[in-house]
Amino acid sequence: MGKNGKKQHQNQRNRKPASYYLEDDEQQSYPLSQPAPSFQSDPNSSLSDEETESDDKQDQNPSVDDDHLPSKFSLYQQSVQSPKGDISYLQNTEWLRSDSRRTAVGLDLDVEALDWCMENNVNKVGADLSSRIFLYHGNVLQPLEAKLVKSNLQNIMHNVTLEEKGNGSESIADSEALPVPPRDIICAFNYSCCCLHSRQELISYFKHALHALSKKGGIFVMDLYGGTSSECELRMQRRFPNFTYTWEQAGFDIIQRKTRISLHFTLQKQQKKKLRHAFSYSWRLWSLPEIKDCLEEAGFRSVHFWIRQMPDSENIKSMEGFGAARDIKYEEVTSFQQQDSWNAYIVGVS
């Protein structure tokens, strides 16, 4: 994100071609509460032992046409994404609307998610804004190899102005005509840095982010969650008018600090069908000091923490929409006592 160029980094996710399956509604209650997870990761199923038997059942209800089910990306966007909340701390189409010189660049490893975003988001914001949004398919650890994702209209325009590669795509490195100047703000939200499991990978990514920032100064922003409840098995639920969103965290490995996160959606208007494991993630839950050390080693001049306490997971069994937690403000801190649940923005200043 930048005044004259914004790059919104989505972090590395190990994905295979997207797949998920439906299951009849389970007669089970889910406890709640914790910040929501990262954007469009491994959409394949990974079942825990206790649920394998029930999850093996496929949808048997012929009255539901799978072709008319809502997209998992649409459900994710409604239940997890909160761009207006993020903007209030950063200052996304809102960024573009406020200055005609501004551009937005997104980089993601999931081409299915990028194609959906192009058709359902970018192509619907108007010609002026969409002409300043650029989505790339690639790995954040090799950003210069990323390929530009184009809609049908963009393909026509770029065929006229750009020298195409044999596969019909432009890389960031090869296309001087693409407007990807240094960024003022780079974002890695929805805990996407947890998809990077090694310190070497994390520092490498931070170095790429620092290199992409404006030499006049810029910031890198990422989020992280934690607390005592983050290191155990959890099921948390958030209800919306047409569906229920469930966050499920498998057991936590205290040696490797790794866990498995799965997102499920229960559809109220489709006989309460459930999209189980619509998104799944293998995460390393980094600590705040580890992130700070890696940012500083990558070359960031200073690192700042903005934290807020989240609702206690033992007391909240369910939540309507985003709930009261949305009104809790973040505060910049240099120390913070451990809580049941907390959420943080980490800001690296170049």
C-alpha positions, 0 to 999 in steps of 0.5 A: 500500500502506498501513496504512489504505490502500495503493495499488499503482501499475502504471505506464503501458503502451501496450497494444492488445487482447491477442494472442500467437501460438504457435510450434513450439519453436526449436532454439536456446539462450538465454543468461541472467541479469538481473532480470525485467521489468515487469508486463503491458504491450503484449502485441502482437508486435514482431519483430526483423529476425533473427527475423522469418522464424522468427516468422512461422510459426504453430502447426501442431500440431493435437494442442495445443488452444489453449483449454487453454494456461495463461494468459500472466498465470499464467505471468508471475506464476510467473516474474516476480512475487516479492511475498514478496521485495518485502514483506520490503523494504516490510513484498501479501495479506500486508499485508492479513492483518496488519491488518484496517484495511488496504486495497490499491488497484491501478491498471493500463492493461490491462483484460484483466490486471485482469479476469484478476487479479480472477477468479484472484487477488482472488476466491480470497483470501476475502471479508474480504481481497477486500473490501479490494482495489480494482482500477482501470482507467486511466492513472497520468497521469490517476488520477482518471479511473480506473474501478473493476473489479468482479467479478460479486459486487461488481457486486451489492454496489455496485449496492445502495450506490453511484450507478452511472455510465451505463457501470456503473463508478465513477471514483476522483474521483466515488465518495466511498463508495470506500475510497481514503484516502491511502496509506502506500506506493505501488509501481511495480514490474517496471520499469514507470516505464520505460514513461514515455519523457519527463521531463515524464511521469515528473515528472507521475506522481511528483507524482500519487504524492506527492499520493496519499500520506498527509500524515502521511508515506509512501513511493513505491517503484519498481525499476530495472535497469541495468549494462553488459549492459543496453545491448546485445542480450540473451537470458536464460532461466529454467527452471521445472518446466512452462515456460521463461521467456525475456527478450529485449532488442533493440538499445539506442538510446544517444541516446534510451536506448530498447529493446524488451523481449519475454517468451516462454514455452516450455511443456514439457507442450504439445510445447514450444510457445512463446508468443512475445511474450506481453508486449512493452514499449517502454522508456526505461531511466532512470538512477538520477540522472535518477530522483532528480532527477525525484522531488525536482522532484516534491516528495519530501523525500528519495530513497534507493537500495537496490541489489544486484549481479546475476549476470554475464550472461556467466557464467550461461547458464541458471537454475533458477527464481529461482536463487541471486540471490534470496538476494543482499541489497539494501543502501542505498548512496550510491555504487555502482560500475558492474557487468555487471548490477544491480537497484535499489529507489528510495525517495522519502520524502514 
